[in-house]
Amino acid sequence: MKITSSAFKYNSKIPSKYTCDDKNINPPLEFSDIPRETKSLVLIIDDPDAPSKTWVHWVIYNIDPSVTKIEENSVPKGLLGRTDFGKEGYGGPCPPSGTHRYFFKLYALDTILDAPNGLTKQQVLEKTRDRVIEEAELIGLYKRP
């Protein structure tokens, strides 16, 4: 399974358009080689380089496995989780200092999660325990101007 973006390559700079320094919209993402037995997908974006903890930027779960693309500035059908910005939905990179790594993690599950909107990353990961068939990762970098 793979997750890629037409906006940036693995381990390279995320364009400022997708950050708090500009439009703060999600970048386009593409999913490929999703296992045939997948019942739902989970997408989590986080920043392990944040000063106090790993900062969560986007959580979406129960994405239909037929979804192979998330367009720029759009949300796939699924359930939105709560980010560390205290809301549901995308929050772009906004590091306080230095270059941070942003991990775009895609999980293929053998189930559809029985859960409401608004779960945290930790709550989603608890529900996915022993349900992950495969996972993929895309890393982007960002340093504020």
ABEGO torsion letter per residue (X at the ends): XBBBBAABBBGBBBBAAABAABAGBBBBBBBBGBBAABABBBBBBBBAABAABBBBABBBBGBBAABABBBBGBBBBEBBBBBAAGBBEBBBBBBABEBBBBBBBBBBBABBBBBBBGBBAAAAAAAABGABABBBBBBBBBBBX
